């Protein structure tokens, strides 16, 4: 019997699990109320899941707990929130959280949020072997990140991220000086 792998690009249950969990986390980050996230986790825990989905659920539960412990005390800045999630390797969740902020942002901030969403997308695509797609996304993100260095330098060294995005073999850089451990 072939062991199923977690792949939200090719498996509906994987995609639903990823999307529902990340949506619950985004709500918890925004409102400080993790009820929706807890209900989603409980819903999936009560189902007979393939090992890969159970492993994903347990991993996300652990990382989400770490993220919320750092964010919940009052971090309201969307970029700071996104970077905490980034350093925990929660790239789809970075996309979810920053996209909500992007909707209402304007000017350079809107473009920067979009570039950070794209940067997270690069690592999402790379994780599942979509290297050509990741490269195309990086090509869109890098110039905007470079152009908005002044905005980003208040949070992290944008050069570190830009260099990593341009190198397909690189691991995602840790961006915050003090970040929770994965």
C-alpha positions in Angstrom: 0.0 0.0 0.0 1.3 3.4 -0.9 1.7 5.8 2.0 -0.3 9.0 1.3 1.6 12.3 1.5 0.2 15.6 2.6 -0.1 17.8 -0.5 -2.7 20.5 -0.6 -2.1 21.0 -4.4 -3.1 17.5 -5.2 -5.3 16.2 -2.4 -8.6 17.8 -1.4 -8.5 16.7 2.3 -5.0 18.2 2.6 -6.1 21.4 1.0 -9.3 21.7 3.2 -7.3 20.9 6.4 -4.6 23.5 5.6 -7.1 26.1 4.6 -9.5 25.7 7.5 -6.7 25.6 10.1 -5.0 28.7 8.6 -8.3 30.6 8.5 -8.9 29.7 12.1 -5.4 30.9 13.0 -6.0 34.2 11.1 -9.2 34.8 13.1 -7.4 34.0 16.4 -4.6 36.3 15.5 -6.9 39.1 14.5 -9.5 38.8 17.3 -7.5 37.1 20.1 -10.3 34.5 20.2 -9.1 31.0 19.3 -12.6 29.3 19.5 -12.9 28.8 15.7 -9.4 27.4 15.5 -10.1 25.0 18.4 -13.4 23.8 16.8 -11.7 23.2 13.5 -8.9 21.2 15.2 -11.4 19.2 17.2 -13.5 18.5 14.0 -10.4 17.0 12.3 -9.2 15.2 15.4 -12.5 13.3 15.5 -12.1 12.1 11.9 -10.1 9.0 10.9 -7.2 10.8 9.1 -4.4 9.4 7.1 -1.1 9.6 9.0 0.2 12.5 6.9 -2.9 14.6 7.8 -2.7 13.7 11.5 1.0 14.6 11.5 0.2 17.9 9.8 -2.6 18.6 12.3 -0.4 17.9 15.3 2.5 19.9 13.8 0.3 22.9 13.1 -1.3 22.7 16.6 2.1 22.9 18.2 3.3 25.8 16.0 0.0 27.7 16.3 0.3 27.5 20.1 3.7 29.0 19.9 2.6 31.7 17.5 -0.4 32.7 19.6 1.6 32.8 22.8 3.8 35.4 21.2 1.2 37.4 19.3 -1.7 37.4 21.8 0.0 39.7 24.3 -0.8 42.6 22.0 1.2 42.5 18.8 -1.1 44.2 16.4 1.3 45.2 13.6 0.5 42.9 10.6 4.0 42.7 9.4 5.3 41.8 12.9 2.6 39.1 13.1 3.5 37.8 9.7 7.2 37.6 10.6 6.5 35.6 13.8 4.5 33.1 11.6 7.3 33.2 9.0 10.0 32.2 11.6 7.8 29.3 12.7 7.7 28.1 9.1 4.0 28.8 8.8 4.2 30.2 5.2 0.6 29.6 4.2 -0.5 31.2 7.4 1.8 34.3 6.7 -0.1 34.5 3.4 -3.5 34.3 5.2 -2.7 36.9 7.9 -0.9 39.4 5.6 -3.6 39.1 2.9 -6.2 40.4 5.4 -4.0 43.4 6.1 -3.3 43.9 2.4 -7.0 44.5 1.7 -7.1 47.8 3.5 -3.5 48.9 3.1 -2.5 51.6 0.6 0.6 52.8 -1.3 4.0 51.4 -0.4 2.5 49.4 2.5 0.1 47.6 0.2 2.8 46.7 -2.2 5.1 45.6 0.6 2.5 43.3 2.1 1.8 41.8 -1.3 5.5 41.2 -1.8 5.7 39.5 1.6 2.7 37.3 0.7 4.5 36.4 -2.5 7.7 35.6 -0.6 5.8 33.2 1.6 4.2 31.8 -1.6 7.7 31.0 -2.9 8.4 28.7 0.1 4.9 27.1 -0.1 5.6 26.3 -3.8 9.2 25.1 -3.1 8.0 22.8 -0.3 5.9 20.8 -2.8 8.4 20.8 -5.7 6.9 23.6 -7.8 10.2 25.3 -8.5 9.3 27.0 -11.7 6.2 28.6 -10.2 8.2 29.6 -7.1 10.8 31.3 -9.3 8.1 33.3 -11.1 6.6 34.4 -7.8 10.1 35.4 -6.5 10.7 37.5 -9.6 7.6 39.5 -8.7 8.4 39.8 -5.0 12.1 40.7 -5.1 11.9 44.1 -6.9 9.2 45.3 -4.5 11.0 44.1 -1.4 14.2 45.9 -2.7 12.2 49.1 -3.5 10.7 49.1 0.0 13.8 48.3 2.0 13.3 51.4 4.1 9.9 50.2 5.3 11.2 46.7 6.0 14.4 47.5 7.7 12.4 48.5 10.8 11.5 44.8 11.1 14.4 42.7 9.6 17.3 42.8 7.1 15.5 42.7 3.7 18.7 41.7 2.0 18.7 38.4 3.8 15.2 37.6 2.4 16.0 38.9 -1.1 19.1 36.7 -1.3 17.2 33.6 -0.2 14.4 34.2 -2.6 16.9 34.4 -5.5 18.6 31.2 -4.5 16.2 28.2 -5.2 18.2 25.9 -3.0 18.2 28.1 0.1 16.2 27.4 3.2 13.8 30.1 4.4 15.7 32.6 6.5 14.8 33.5 10.0 13.9 37.1 9.9 13.3 38.3 13.4 16.2 38.7 15.9 14.1 36.9 18.6 11.7 34.5 17.2 9.9 31.4 18.6 11.6 28.1 17.8 9.9 25.8 15.2 
